[in-house]
Amino acid sequence: MRILLLTQWFDPEPSFKGLLFAQELRRRGHRVSVLTGFPNYPGGKLYPGYRVRAWQRETIDGIEVLRVPLYPSHDRGAAGRVANYLSFALAAAVLGPMLTPEVDVVYVYHPPATVGLAALTFRWLRGVPCVYDVQDLWPDTLLATGMVRGALIPTLVGWWCAAVYRAVDHIVVLSPGFKRRLIERGVPAAKVDVIYNWCDEPDRTVIPPALPAEEKAALAGRFNIVFAGNMGPAQDLDTVLRAARLLAATLPAVQFVLVGGGLDTERLKAIVAAEGATNVIFLPRRPPSAIGAVLAAADVLLVHLRDDPLFAVTIPSKTQAYLAAGRPVLMAVRGDSADLVRQAGAGLACEPGDAGRLVAAVAAFVDLPRDRREAMGRAGRDYYAAQLSLVRGVDHFDRLFAAVAAGAPDGV
């Protein structure tokens, strides 16, 4: 088949369904092309070697990529992000149908919801069927992250999403909870498939970089609870800092290791510095190729999100990476992601936003024999390989693309 990936974010940007997805589809004999923007995420600045122009063609590891203009931004405020989202959507809608090759199916990565505009132009102008992958529920995510307030914008966004869901040929979601939400909003159940995300699986032929000596020293001799990823309002890491204060007296060997960056990073660092906390350390953001050494050094890997109904039906992307790393997982999230960790036998879960419950869960891990924790890690890795891996996910997409391209109304 000839498959077009329509996504605002693509390599060298971090992307969930990016180059790894395209390469696996190509390995199976498909011709894959990509329509995307100029790389600027997550910092909002163009990557070195790029400048915004009318369009640009390039080839990345054999994948044909067409880049169209956008307004680079990833501001905390709404205005910059709206400009970023709308500029890409308009450019992709106008230029994409003219400049991309003939294809049998278009795969569309959402968010942002504005990408639906480009999807509809392919559907209506070229008659190409679309598979729409909903990775964020809008307007729910806009409200949960505080990006917008009031009722007007969420109402308009909800109307727009409903129109896109009706127009596309098939929808993919990342969790059973997402599917339930869409059905509640009037999407036919037969039109929605759950395909779990995979992680950025490392190349097993490449030896990953080791931890720098100063980071090794910082982790040595401690029971390390590692959080890796974005540090923003949705992650509610203030609760983690409160738990650290409580644990400092009762379990002084426990240390929280926060790896990455985000809108709240500097504020969190300032709190830790002001309090003189010695059981919280920060490590810088690193590419997926280098994160493995940090995850492997963890005694427990932590997922934490604010207690919000939206997060009970989502599965944070780091969940798959944690399971694949083979370390036990502490899931401080309600709902589908906690259920996944329990099904895998890969760790423990607790309610989010409650420092006392987080402390109790950490203490439970500390009390477990080491071999029990190691068994949890192995169970998670085995579950990932059997149920969540790239190969398993693309198997499902492969069948779905073939069915949609052949005109099957309900996919597979």
JOKA-V187769 format. One record per helix or strand of 3 or more residues. SS is the DSSP state (a for helix, b for strand). FROM is the first residue (numbers start at 1). TO is the last residue. If there is no record, write none. Layout:
((SS,FROM,TO) (SS,FROM,TO))
This chain:
((b,2,6) (a,19,27) (b,31,37) (b,55,60) (b,63,68) (a,78,99) (b,105,110) (a,115,125) (b,129,134) (a,140,144) (a,152,167) (b,170,173) (a,176,184) (a,189,191) (b,192,194) (a,213,219) (b,223,230) (a,233,235) (a,237,250) (b,254,261) (a,265,275) (b,280,283) (a,288,296) (b,300,304) (a,309,312) (a,318,325) (b,329,332) (a,336,344) (b,347,349) (a,355,367) (a,370,388) (a,390,405))
